[in-house]
Amino acid sequence: MAVPKRKVSKSRRDLRRSNNSKLEAPTLVKCPKCGEYNLAHRVCKACGTYAGKEIIKTEA
């Protein structure tokens, strides 16, 4: 049966675990029509366009 030869210290254990749980900020892209930042592959909340087409009608 496989058994660890030595105790893994708390710092070594925590360093190993810390690399797996790093959070990444979502990638934001500029809307080609209005220039506002939004998530990629989603309708722009400011102007309501997606892929150059108006999807949601917004008040001017």
PDBQT receptor file of N, H, CA, C and O in Angstrom, charges set to zero:
ATOM      1  N   MET A   1       0.831  -1.178   0.000  1.00  0.00    +0.000 N 
ATOM      2  CA  MET A   1       0.000   0.000   0.000  1.00  0.00    +0.000 C 
ATOM      3  C   MET A   1       0.882   1.251   0.000  1.00  0.00    +0.000 C 
ATOM      4  O   MET A   1       1.872   1.311   0.729  1.00  0.00    +0.000 OA
ATOM      5  N   ALA A   2       0.528   2.246  -0.812  1.00  0.00    +0.000 N 
ATOM      6  H   ALA A   2      -0.276   2.197  -1.404  1.00  0.00    +0.000 HD
ATOM      7  CA  ALA A   2       1.339   3.458  -0.913  1.00  0.00    +0.000 C 
ATOM      8  C   ALA A   2       1.043   4.383   0.263  1.00  0.00    +0.000 C 
ATOM      9  O   ALA A   2      -0.100   4.776   0.496  1.00  0.00    +0.000 OA
ATOM     10  N   VAL A   3       2.091   4.717   0.990  1.00  0.00    +0.000 N 
ATOM     11  H   VAL A   3       3.019   4.397   0.801  1.00  0.00    +0.000 HD
ATOM     12  CA  VAL A   3       1.972   5.592   2.148  1.00  0.00    +0.000 C 
ATOM     13  C   VAL A   3       3.055   6.662   2.034  1.00  0.00    +0.000 C 
ATOM     14  O   VAL A   3       4.191   6.332   1.696  1.00  0.00    +0.000 OA
ATOM     15  N   PRO A   4       2.739   7.953   2.308  1.00  0.00    +0.000 N 
ATOM     16  CA  PRO A   4       3.763   8.994   2.238  1.00  0.00    +0.000 C 
ATOM     17  C   PRO A   4       4.902   8.711   3.215  1.00  0.00    +0.000 C 
ATOM     18  O   PRO A   4       4.673   8.307   4.355  1.00  0.00    +0.000 OA
ATOM     19  N   LYS A   5       6.138   8.933   2.745  1.00  0.00    +0.000 N 
ATOM     20  H   LYS A   5       6.323   9.261   1.819  1.00  0.00    +0.000 HD
ATOM     21  CA  LYS A   5       7.297   8.671   3.595  1.00  0.00    +0.000 C 
ATOM     22  C   LYS A   5       7.438   9.746   4.675  1.00  0.00    +0.000 C 
ATOM     23  O   LYS A   5       7.813   9.452   5.810  1.00  0.00    +0.000 OA
ATOM     24  N   ARG A   6       7.127  11.015   4.304  1.00  0.00    +0.000 N 
ATOM     25  H   ARG A   6       6.822  11.254   3.382  1.00  0.00    +0.000 HD
ATOM     26  CA  ARG A   6       7.224  12.114   5.256  1.00  0.00    +0.000 C 
ATOM     27  C   ARG A   6       5.958  12.965   5.206  1.00  0.00    +0.000 C 
ATOM     28  O   ARG A   6       5.234  12.985   4.211  1.00  0.00    +0.000 OA
ATOM     29  N   LYS A   7       5.719  13.665   6.311  1.00  0.00    +0.000 N 
ATOM     30  H   LYS A   7       6.308  13.648   7.119  1.00  0.00    +0.000 HD
ATOM     31  CA  LYS A   7       4.572  14.564   6.384  1.00  0.00    +0.000 C 
ATOM     32  C   LYS A   7       4.776  15.747   5.441  1.00  0.00    +0.000 C 
ATOM     33  O   LYS A   7       5.861  16.327   5.394  1.00  0.00    +0.000 OA
ATOM     34  N   VAL A   8       3.755  16.098   4.705  1.00  0.00    +0.000 N 
ATOM     35  H   VAL A   8       2.873  15.628   4.743  1.00  0.00    +0.000 HD
ATOM     36  CA  VAL A   8       3.811  17.279   3.841  1.00  0.00    +0.000 C 
ATOM     37  C   VAL A   8       3.480  18.487   4.698  1.00  0.00    +0.000 C 
ATOM     38  O   VAL A   8       2.437  18.530   5.350  1.00  0.00    +0.000 OA
ATOM     39  N   SER A   9       4.385  19.479   4.693  1.00  0.00    +0.000 N 
ATOM     40  H   SER A   9       5.232  19.444   4.163  1.00  0.00    +0.000 HD
ATOM     41  CA  SER A   9       4.170  20.655   5.534  1.00  0.00    +0.000 C 
ATOM     42  C   SER A   9       2.967  21.453   5.059  1.00  0.00    +0.000 C 
ATOM     43  O   SER A   9       2.528  21.326   3.916  1.00  0.00    +0.000 OA
ATOM     44  N   LYS A  10       2.439  22.279   5.961  1.00  0.00    +0.000 N 
ATOM     45  H   LYS A  10       2.795  22.381   6.890  1.00  0.00    +0.000 HD
ATOM     46  CA  LYS A  10       1.270  23.086   5.624  1.00  0.00    +0.000 C 
ATOM     47  C   LYS A  10       1.571  24.067   4.504  1.00  0.00    +0.000 C 
ATOM     48  O   LYS A  10       0.723  24.305   3.643  1.00  0.00    +0.000 OA
ATOM     49  N   SER A  11       2.769  24.639   4.507  1.00  0.00    +0.000 N 
ATOM     50  H   SER A  11       3.458  24.446   5.207  1.00  0.00    +0.000 HD
ATOM     51  CA  SER A  11       3.113  25.616   3.462  1.00  0.00    +0.000 C 
ATOM     52  C   SER A  11       3.227  24.942   2.097  1.00  0.00    +0.000 C 
ATOM     53  O   SER A  11       2.778  25.494   1.093  1.00  0.00    +0.000 OA
ATOM     54  N   ARG A  12       3.814  23.773   2.057  1.00  0.00    +0.000 N 
ATOM     55  H   ARG A  12       4.179  23.325   2.873  1.00  0.00    +0.000 HD
ATOM     56  CA  ARG A  12       3.940  23.054   0.774  1.00  0.00    +0.000 C 
ATOM     57  C   ARG A  12       2.576  22.614   0.261  1.00  0.00    +0.000 C 
ATOM     58  O   ARG A  12       2.288  22.722  -0.931  1.00  0.00    +0.000 OA
ATOM     59  N   ARG A  13       1.742  22.121   1.164  1.00  0.00    +0.000 N 
ATOM     60  H   ARG A  13       1.976  22.034   2.132  1.00  0.00    +0.000 HD
ATOM     61  CA  ARG A  13       0.386  21.720   0.794  1.00  0.00    +0.000 C 
ATOM     62  C   ARG A  13      -0.416  22.913   0.270  1.00  0.00    +0.000 C 
ATOM     63  O   ARG A  13      -1.098  22.807  -0.749  1.00  0.00    +0.000 OA
ATOM     64  N   ASP A  14      -0.332  24.042   0.967  1.00  0.00    +0.000 N 
ATOM     65  H   ASP A  14       0.222  24.128   1.795  1.00  0.00    +0.000 HD
ATOM     66  CA  ASP A  14      -1.092  25.221   0.564  1.00  0.00    +0.000 C 
ATOM     67  C   ASP A  14      -0.576  25.810  -0.743  1.00  0.00    +0.000 C 
ATOM     68  O   ASP A  14      -1.368  26.316  -1.539  1.00  0.00    +0.000 OA
ATOM     69  N   LEU A  15       0.728  25.758  -0.983  1.00  0.00    +0.000 N 
ATOM     70  H   LEU A  15       1.371  25.347  -0.337  1.00  0.00    +0.000 HD
ATOM     71  CA  LEU A  15       1.275  26.232  -2.260  1.00  0.00    +0.000 C 
ATOM     72  C   LEU A  15       0.755  25.389  -3.412  1.00  0.00    +0.000 C 
ATOM     73  O   LEU A  15       0.437  25.916  -4.478  1.00  0.00    +0.000 OA
ATOM     74  N   ARG A  16       0.667  24.094  -3.202  1.00  0.00    +0.000 N 
ATOM     75  H   ARG A  16       0.925  23.666  -2.336  1.00  0.00    +0.000 HD
ATOM     76  CA  ARG A  16       0.145  23.214  -4.248  1.00  0.00    +0.000 C 
ATOM     77  C   ARG A  16      -1.322  23.521  -4.541  1.00  0.00    +0.000 C 
ATOM     78  O   ARG A  16      -1.733  23.538  -5.701  1.00  0.00    +0.000 OA
ATOM     79  N   ARG A  17      -2.090  23.757  -3.521  1.00  0.00    +0.000 N 
ATOM     80  H   ARG A  17      -1.756  23.744  -2.579  1.00  0.00    +0.000 HD
ATOM     81  CA  ARG A  17      -3.518  24.025  -3.703  1.00  0.00    +0.000 C 
ATOM     82  C   ARG A  17      -3.790  25.414  -4.267  1.00  0.00    +0.000 C 
ATOM     83  O   ARG A  17      -4.801  25.610  -4.942  1.00  0.00    +0.000 OA
ATOM     84  N   SER A  18      -2.926  26.373  -4.011  1.00  0.00    +0.000 N 
ATOM     85  H   SER A  18      -2.105  26.215  -3.462  1.00  0.00    +0.000 HD
ATOM     86  CA  SER A  18      -3.182  27.751  -4.413  1.00  0.00    +0.000 C 
ATOM     87  C   SER A  18      -3.147  27.929  -5.924  1.00  0.00    +0.000 C 
ATOM     88  O   SER A  18      -3.841  28.796  -6.453  1.00  0.00    +0.000 OA
ATOM     89  N   ASN A  19      -2.357  27.130  -6.628  1.00  0.00    +0.000 N 
ATOM     90  H   ASN A  19      -1.793  26.425  -6.198  1.00  0.00    +0.000 HD
ATOM     91  CA  ASN A  19      -2.232  27.288  -8.072  1.00  0.00    +0.000 C 
ATOM     92  C   ASN A  19      -3.470  26.818  -8.816  1.00  0.00    +0.000 C 
ATOM     93  O   ASN A  19      -3.718  27.274  -9.932  1.00  0.00    +0.000 OA
ATOM     94  N   ASN A  20      -4.247  25.929  -8.240  1.00  0.00    +0.000 N 
ATOM     95  H   ASN A  20      -4.046  25.558  -7.334  1.00  0.00    +0.000 HD
ATOM     96  CA  ASN A  20      -5.412  25.401  -8.932  1.00  0.00    +0.000 C 
ATOM     97  C   ASN A  20      -6.623  26.307  -8.836  1.00  0.00    +0.000 C 
ATOM     98  O   ASN A  20      -7.518  26.224  -9.677  1.00  0.00    +0.000 OA
ATOM     99  N   SER A  21      -6.673  27.172  -7.829  1.00  0.00    +0.000 N 
ATOM    100  H   SER A  21      -5.946  27.240  -7.146  1.00  0.00    +0.000 HD
ATOM    101  CA  SER A  21      -7.887  27.932  -7.590  1.00  0.00    +0.000 C 
ATOM    102  C   SER A  21      -7.743  29.411  -7.914  1.00  0.00    +0.000 C 
ATOM    103  O   SER A  21      -8.479  30.231  -7.365  1.00  0.00    +0.000 OA
ATOM    104  N   LYS A  22      -6.812  29.772  -8.794  1.00  0.00    +0.000 N 
ATOM    105  H   LYS A  22      -6.215  29.106  -9.240  1.00  0.00    +0.000 HD
ATOM    106  CA  LYS A  22      -6.672  31.172  -9.164  1.00  0.00    +0.000 C 
ATOM    107  C   LYS A  22      -7.849  31.584 -10.031  1.00  0.00    +0.000 C 
ATOM    108  O   LYS A  22      -8.218  30.876 -10.969  1.00  0.00    +0.000 OA
ATOM    109  N   LEU A  23      -8.432  32.719  -9.718  1.00  0.00    +0.000 N 
ATOM    110  H   LEU A  23      -8.133  33.293  -8.956  1.00  0.00    +0.000 HD
ATOM    111  CA  LEU A  23      -9.549  33.226 -10.489  1.00  0.00    +0.000 C 
ATOM    112  C   LEU A  23      -9.029  34.127 -11.596  1.00  0.00    +0.000 C 
ATOM    113  O   LEU A  23      -8.060  34.864 -11.416  1.00  0.00    +0.000 OA
ATOM    114  N   GLU A  24      -9.690  34.056 -12.742  1.00  0.00    +0.000 N 
ATOM    115  H   GLU A  24     -10.478  33.458 -12.888  1.00  0.00    +0.000 HD
ATOM    116  CA  GLU A  24      -9.321  34.919 -13.863  1.00  0.00    +0.000 C 
ATOM    117  C   GLU A  24     -10.442  35.901 -14.115  1.00  0.00    +0.000 C 
ATOM    118  O   GLU A  24     -11.620  35.554 -14.029  1.00  0.00    +0.000 OA
ATOM    119  N   ALA A  25     -10.071  37.121 -14.423  1.00  0.00    +0.000 N 
ATOM    120  H   ALA A  25      -9.114  37.403 -14.492  1.00  0.00    +0.000 HD
ATOM    121  CA  ALA A  25     -11.075  38.126 -14.756  1.00  0.00    +0.000 C 
ATOM    122  C   ALA A  25     -11.657  37.798 -16.126  1.00  0.00    +0.000 C 
ATOM    123  O   ALA A  25     -10.938  37.311 -16.998  1.00  0.00    +0.000 OA
ATOM    124  N   PRO A  26     -12.951  38.057 -16.329  1.00  0.00    +0.000 N 
ATOM    125  CA  PRO A  26     -13.534  37.764 -17.634  1.00  0.00    +0.000 C 
ATOM    126  C   PRO A  26     -12.927  38.657 -18.709  1.00  0.00    +0.000 C 
ATOM    127  O   PRO A  26     -12.625  39.825 -18.460  1.00  0.00    +0.000 OA
ATOM    128  N   THR A  27     -12.750  38.105 -19.898  1.00  0.00    +0.000 N 
ATOM    129  H   THR A  27     -12.995  37.157 -20.100  1.00  0.00    +0.000 HD
ATOM    130  CA  THR A  27     -12.182  38.853 -20.999  1.00  0.00    +0.000 C 
ATOM    131  C   THR A  27     -13.239  39.786 -21.569  1.00  0.00    +0.000 C 
ATOM    132  O   THR A  27     -14.316  39.349 -21.974  1.00  0.00    +0.000 OA
ATOM    133  N   LEU A  28     -12.922  41.067 -21.596  1.00  0.00    +0.000 N 
ATOM    134  H   LEU A  28     -12.047  41.422 -21.267  1.00  0.00    +0.000 HD
ATOM    135  CA  LEU A  28     -13.847  42.062 -22.106  1.00  0.00    +0.000 C 
ATOM    136  C   LEU A  28     -13.377  42.543 -23.470  1.00  0.00    +0.000 C 
ATOM    137  O   LEU A  28     -12.178  42.692 -23.708  1.00  0.00    +0.000 OA
ATOM    138  N   VAL A  29     -14.331  42.786 -24.365  1.00  0.00    +0.000 N 
ATOM    139  H   VAL A  29     -15.305  42.665 -24.172  1.00  0.00    +0.000 HD
ATOM    140  CA  VAL A  29     -14.018  43.313 -25.697  1.00  0.00    +0.000 C 
ATOM    141  C   VAL A  29     -14.832  44.579 -25.914  1.00  0.00    +0.000 C 
ATOM    142  O   VAL A  29     -15.891  44.760 -25.313  1.00  0.00    +0.000 OA
ATOM    143  N   LYS A  30     -14.324  45.459 -26.787  1.00  0.00    +0.000 N 
ATOM    144  H   LYS A  30     -13.464  45.311 -27.276  1.00  0.00    +0.000 HD
ATOM    145  CA  LYS A  30     -15.033  46.696 -27.095  1.00  0.00    +0.000 C 
ATOM    146  C   LYS A  30     -16.088  46.441 -28.149  1.00  0.00    +0.000 C 
ATOM    147  O   LYS A  30     -15.858  45.707 -29.110  1.00  0.00    +0.000 OA
ATOM    148  N   CYS A  31     -17.245  47.049 -27.965  1.00  0.00    +0.000 N 
ATOM    149  H   CYS A  31     -17.432  47.646 -27.184  1.00  0.00    +0.000 HD
ATOM    150  CA  CYS A  31     -18.322  46.960 -28.952  1.00  0.00    +0.000 C 
ATOM    151  C   CYS A  31     -17.898  47.780 -30.173  1.00  0.00    +0.000 C 
ATOM    152  O   CYS A  31     -17.484  48.930 -30.024  1.00  0.00    +0.000 OA
ATOM    153  N   PRO A  32     -17.994  47.208 -31.378  1.00  0.00    +0.000 N 
ATOM    154  CA  PRO A  32     -17.556  47.956 -32.556  1.00  0.00    +0.000 C 
ATOM    155  C   PRO A  32     -18.451  49.159 -32.871  1.00  0.00    +0.000 C 
ATOM    156  O   PRO A  32     -18.015  50.093 -33.544  1.00  0.00    +0.000 OA
ATOM    157  N   LYS A  33     -19.694  49.141 -32.391  1.00  0.00    +0.000 N 
ATOM    158  H   LYS A  33     -20.048  48.382 -31.845  1.00  0.00    +0.000 HD
ATOM    159  CA  LYS A  33     -20.609  50.244 -32.700  1.00  0.00    +0.000 C 
ATOM    160  C   LYS A  33     -20.477  51.391 -31.699  1.00  0.00    +0.000 C 
ATOM    161  O   LYS A  33     -20.271  52.539 -32.094  1.00  0.00    +0.000 OA
ATOM    162  N   CYS A  34     -20.595  51.086 -30.413  1.00  0.00    +0.000 N 
ATOM    163  H   CYS A  34     -20.762  50.154 -30.092  1.00  0.00    +0.000 HD
ATOM    164  CA  CYS A  34     -20.601  52.163 -29.410  1.00  0.00    +0.000 C 
ATOM    165  C   CYS A  34     -19.290  52.277 -28.630  1.00  0.00    +0.000 C 
ATOM    166  O   CYS A  34     -19.049  53.295 -27.981  1.00  0.00    +0.000 OA
ATOM    167  N   GLY A  35     -18.440  51.247 -28.682  1.00  0.00    +0.000 N 
ATOM    168  H   GLY A  35     -18.635  50.420 -29.209  1.00  0.00    +0.000 HD
ATOM    169  CA  GLY A  35     -17.142  51.306 -28.007  1.00  0.00    +0.000 C 
ATOM    170  C   GLY A  35     -17.177  50.938 -26.534  1.00  0.00    +0.000 C 
ATOM    171  O   GLY A  35     -16.157  51.048 -25.854  1.00  0.00    +0.000 OA
ATOM    172  N   GLU A  36     -18.305  50.511 -26.027  1.00  0.00    +0.000 N 
ATOM    173  H   GLU A  36     -19.134  50.422 -26.579  1.00  0.00    +0.000 HD
ATOM    174  CA  GLU A  36     -18.400  50.127 -24.625  1.00  0.00    +0.000 C 
ATOM    175  C   GLU A  36     -17.913  48.691 -24.445  1.00  0.00    +0.000 C 
ATOM    176  O   GLU A  36     -18.083  47.856 -25.333  1.00  0.00    +0.000 OA
ATOM    177  N   TYR A  37     -17.303  48.408 -23.284  1.00  0.00    +0.000 N 
ATOM    178  H   TYR A  37     -17.165  49.087 -22.562  1.00  0.00    +0.000 HD
ATOM    179  CA  TYR A  37     -16.793  47.072 -23.009  1.00  0.00    +0.000 C 
ATOM    180  C   TYR A  37     -17.927  46.135 -22.605  1.00  0.00    +0.000 C 
ATOM    181  O   TYR A  37     -18.817  46.520 -21.846  1.00  0.00    +0.000 OA
ATOM    182  N   ASN A  38     -17.892  44.899 -23.116  1.00  0.00    +0.000 N 
ATOM    183  H   ASN A  38     -17.169  44.586 -23.732  1.00  0.00    +0.000 HD
ATOM    184  CA  ASN A  38     -18.848  43.864 -22.728  1.00  0.00    +0.000 C 
ATOM    185  C   ASN A  38     -18.204  42.502 -22.929  1.00  0.00    +0.000 C 
ATOM    186  O   ASN A  38     -17.112  42.404 -23.488  1.00  0.00    +0.000 OA
ATOM    187  N   LEU A  39     -18.878  41.452 -22.475  1.00  0.00    +0.000 N 
ATOM    188  H   LEU A  39     -19.766  41.532 -22.021  1.00  0.00    +0.000 HD
ATOM    189  CA  LEU A  39     -18.365  40.095 -22.625  1.00  0.00    +0.000 C 
ATOM    190  C   LEU A  39     -18.430  39.675 -24.092  1.00  0.00    +0.000 C 
ATOM    191  O   LEU A  39     -19.335  40.080 -24.821  1.00  0.00    +0.000 OA
ATOM    192  N   ALA A  40     -17.472  38.867 -24.514  1.00  0.00    +0.000 N 
ATOM    193  H   ALA A  40     -16.737  38.538 -23.922  1.00  0.00    +0.000 HD
ATOM    194  CA  ALA A  40     -17.421  38.420 -25.899  1.00  0.00    +0.000 C 
ATOM    195  C   ALA A  40     -18.591  37.493 -26.209  1.00  0.00    +0.000 C 
ATOM    196  O   ALA A  40     -19.051  36.758 -25.335  1.00  0.00    +0.000 OA
ATOM    197  N   HIS A  41     -19.072  37.526 -27.446  1.00  0.00    +0.000 N 
ATOM    198  H   HIS A  41     -18.698  38.123 -28.156  1.00  0.00    +0.000 HD
ATOM    199  CA  HIS A  41     -20.152  36.673 -27.944  1.00  0.00    +0.000 C 
ATOM    200  C   HIS A  41     -21.467  36.907 -27.203  1.00  0.00    +0.000 C 
ATOM    201  O   HIS A  41     -22.241  35.974 -26.991  1.00  0.00    +0.000 OA
ATOM    202  N   ARG A  42     -21.713  38.154 -26.813  1.00  0.00    +0.000 N 
ATOM    203  H   ARG A  42     -21.083  38.912 -26.985  1.00  0.00    +0.000 HD
ATOM    204  CA  ARG A  42     -22.962  38.518 -26.148  1.00  0.00    +0.000 C 
ATOM    205  C   ARG A  42     -23.449  39.846 -26.685  1.00  0.00    +0.000 C 
ATOM    206  O   ARG A  42     -22.666  40.653 -27.186  1.00  0.00    +0.000 OA
ATOM    207  N   VAL A  43     -24.755  40.068 -26.578  1.00  0.00    +0.000 N 
ATOM    208  H   VAL A  43     -25.391  39.412 -26.172  1.00  0.00    +0.000 HD
ATOM    209  CA  VAL A  43     -25.348  41.314 -27.055  1.00  0.00    +0.000 C 
ATOM    210  C   VAL A  43     -24.860  42.467 -26.183  1.00  0.00    +0.000 C 
ATOM    211  O   VAL A  43     -24.792  42.351 -24.960  1.00  0.00    +0.000 OA
ATOM    212  N   CYS A  44     -24.522  43.581 -26.832  1.00  0.00    +0.000 N 
ATOM    213  H   CYS A  44     -24.577  43.675 -27.826  1.00  0.00    +0.000 HD
ATOM    214  CA  CYS A  44     -24.079  44.772 -26.109  1.00  0.00    +0.000 C 
ATOM    215  C   CYS A  44     -25.260  45.357 -25.362  1.00  0.00    +0.000 C 
ATOM    216  O   CYS A  44     -26.321  45.578 -25.945  1.00  0.00    +0.000 OA
ATOM    217  N   LYS A  45     -25.080  45.612 -24.064  1.00  0.00    +0.000 N 
ATOM    218  H   LYS A  45     -24.218  45.432 -23.590  1.00  0.00    +0.000 HD
ATOM    219  CA  LYS A  45     -26.181  46.144 -23.256  1.00  0.00    +0.000 C 
ATOM    220  C   LYS A  45     -26.432  47.614 -23.554  1.00  0.00    +0.000 C 
ATOM    221  O   LYS A  45     -27.542  48.106 -23.355  1.00  0.00    +0.000 OA
ATOM    222  N   ALA A  46     -25.420  48.313 -24.026  1.00  0.00    +0.000 N 
ATOM    223  H   ALA A  46     -24.518  47.913 -24.188  1.00  0.00    +0.000 HD
ATOM    224  CA  ALA A  46     -25.563  49.745 -24.259  1.00  0.00    +0.000 C 
ATOM    225  C   ALA A  46     -26.343  50.037 -25.542  1.00  0.00    +0.000 C 
ATOM    226  O   ALA A  46     -27.273  50.844 -25.536  1.00  0.00    +0.000 OA
ATOM    227  N   CYS A  47     -25.961  49.376 -26.646  1.00  0.00    +0.000 N 
ATOM    228  H   CYS A  47     -25.206  48.720 -26.650  1.00  0.00    +0.000 HD
ATOM    229  CA  CYS A  47     -26.605  49.698 -27.933  1.00  0.00    +0.000 C 
ATOM    230  C   CYS A  47     -27.468  48.562 -28.476  1.00  0.00    +0.000 C 
ATOM    231  O   CYS A  47     -28.217  48.775 -29.430  1.00  0.00    +0.000 OA
ATOM    232  N   GLY A  48     -27.386  47.366 -27.902  1.00  0.00    +0.000 N 
ATOM    233  H   GLY A  48     -26.778  47.193 -27.128  1.00  0.00    +0.000 HD
ATOM    234  CA  GLY A  48     -28.257  46.266 -28.307  1.00  0.00    +0.000 C 
ATOM    235  C   GLY A  48     -27.860  45.579 -29.594  1.00  0.00    +0.000 C 
ATOM    236  O   GLY A  48     -28.708  44.954 -30.230  1.00  0.00    +0.000 OA
ATOM    237  N   THR A  49     -26.603  45.668 -30.006  1.00  0.00    +0.000 N 
ATOM    238  H   THR A  49     -25.914  46.176 -29.489  1.00  0.00    +0.000 HD
ATOM    239  CA  THR A  49     -26.167  45.032 -31.248  1.00  0.00    +0.000 C 
ATOM    240  C   THR A  49     -25.340  43.792 -30.969  1.00  0.00    +0.000 C 
ATOM    241  O   THR A  49     -24.723  43.657 -29.913  1.00  0.00    +0.000 OA
ATOM    242  N   TYR A  50     -25.341  42.889 -31.940  1.00  0.00    +0.000 N 
ATOM    243  H   TYR A  50     -25.843  42.998 -32.799  1.00  0.00    +0.000 HD
ATOM    244  CA  TYR A  50     -24.504  41.690 -31.902  1.00  0.00    +0.000 C 
ATOM    245  C   TYR A  50     -24.146  41.338 -33.338  1.00  0.00    +0.000 C 
ATOM    246  O   TYR A  50     -25.033  41.208 -34.182  1.00  0.00    +0.000 OA
ATOM    247  N   ALA A  51     -22.877  41.184 -33.620  1.00  0.00    +0.000 N 
ATOM    248  H   ALA A  51     -22.157  41.289 -32.934  1.00  0.00    +0.000 HD
ATOM    249  CA  ALA A  51     -22.362  40.846 -34.956  1.00  0.00    +0.000 C 
ATOM    250  C   ALA A  51     -22.842  41.849 -36.005  1.00  0.00    +0.000 C 
ATOM    251  O   ALA A  51     -23.160  41.475 -37.134  1.00  0.00    +0.000 OA
ATOM    252  N   GLY A  52     -22.892  43.122 -35.621  1.00  0.00    +0.000 N 
ATOM    253  H   GLY A  52     -22.634  43.426 -34.704  1.00  0.00    +0.000 HD
ATOM    254  CA  GLY A  52     -23.266  44.165 -36.562  1.00  0.00    +0.000 C 
ATOM    255  C   GLY A  52     -24.751  44.309 -36.806  1.00  0.00    +0.000 C 
ATOM    256  O   GLY A  52     -25.157  45.119 -37.639  1.00  0.00    +0.000 OA
ATOM    257  N   LYS A  53     -25.571  43.549 -36.109  1.00  0.00    +0.000 N 
ATOM    258  H   LYS A  53     -25.241  42.891 -35.433  1.00  0.00    +0.000 HD
ATOM    259  CA  LYS A  53     -27.026  43.612 -36.298  1.00  0.00    +0.000 C 
ATOM    260  C   LYS A  53     -27.685  44.060 -35.001  1.00  0.00    +0.000 C 
ATOM    261  O   LYS A  53     -27.222  43.719 -33.912  1.00  0.00    +0.000 OA
ATOM    262  N   GLU A  54     -28.771  44.828 -35.121  1.00  0.00    +0.000 N 
ATOM    263  H   GLU A  54     -29.147  45.105 -36.006  1.00  0.00    +0.000 HD
ATOM    264  CA  GLU A  54     -29.494  45.279 -33.947  1.00  0.00    +0.000 C 
ATOM    265  C   GLU A  54     -30.411  44.158 -33.470  1.00  0.00    +0.000 C 
ATOM    266  O   GLU A  54     -31.335  43.753 -34.176  1.00  0.00    +0.000 OA
ATOM    267  N   ILE A  55     -30.148  43.672 -32.285  1.00  0.00    +0.000 N 
ATOM    268  H   ILE A  55     -29.398  44.001 -31.712  1.00  0.00    +0.000 HD
ATOM    269  CA  ILE A  55     -30.905  42.558 -31.717  1.00  0.00    +0.000 C 
ATOM    270  C   ILE A  55     -31.975  43.090 -30.757  1.00  0.00    +0.000 C 
ATOM    271  O   ILE A  55     -33.129  42.664 -30.806  1.00  0.00    +0.000 OA
ATOM    272  N   ILE A  56     -31.585  44.013 -29.896  1.00  0.00    +0.000 N 
ATOM    273  H   ILE A  56     -30.647  44.359 -29.857  1.00  0.00    +0.000 HD
ATOM    274  CA  ILE A  56     -32.486  44.594 -28.916  1.00  0.00    +0.000 C 
ATOM    275  C   ILE A  56     -32.652  46.065 -29.239  1.00  0.00    +0.000 C 
ATOM    276  O   ILE A  56     -31.666  46.784 -29.398  1.00  0.00    +0.000 OA
ATOM    277  N   LYS A  57     -33.898  46.518 -29.338  1.00  0.00    +0.000 N 
ATOM    278  H   LYS A  57     -34.699  45.934 -29.208  1.00  0.00    +0.000 HD
ATOM    279  CA  LYS A  57     -34.128  47.936 -29.599  1.00  0.00    +0.000 C 
ATOM    280  C   LYS A  57     -33.952  48.701 -28.289  1.00  0.00    +0.000 C 
ATOM    281  O   LYS A  57     -34.559  48.365 -27.272  1.00  0.00    +0.000 OA
ATOM    282  N   THR A  58     -33.108  49.739 -28.331  1.00  0.00    +0.000 N 
ATOM    283  H   THR A  58     -32.615  50.012 -29.157  1.00  0.00    +0.000 HD
ATOM    284  CA  THR A  58     -32.837  50.546 -27.152  1.00  0.00    +0.000 C 
ATOM    285  C   THR A  58     -33.302  51.970 -27.383  1.00  0.00    +0.000 C 
ATOM    286  O   THR A  58     -33.371  52.437 -28.520  1.00  0.00    +0.000 OA
ATOM    287  N   GLU A  59     -33.622  52.657 -26.293  1.00  0.00    +0.000 N 
ATOM    288  H   GLU A  59     -33.567  52.278 -25.369  1.00  0.00    +0.000 HD
ATOM    289  CA  GLU A  59     -34.026  54.060 -26.377  1.00  0.00    +0.000 C 
ATOM    290  C   GLU A  59     -32.789  54.909 -26.613  1.00  0.00    +0.000 C 
ATOM    291  O   GLU A  59     -31.762  54.712 -25.964  1.00  0.00    +0.000 OA
ATOM    292  N   ALA A  60     -32.884  55.847 -27.536  1.00  0.00    +0.000 N 
ATOM    293  H   ALA A  60     -33.718  56.007 -28.064  1.00  0.00    +0.000 HD
ATOM    294  CA  ALA A  60     -31.739  56.709 -27.866  1.00  0.00    +0.000 C 
ATOM    295  C   ALA A  60     -31.575  57.813 -26.844  1.00  0.00    +0.000 C 
ATOM    296  O   ALA A  60     -30.664  58.633 -26.961  1.00  0.00    +0.000 OA
TER     297      ALA A  60
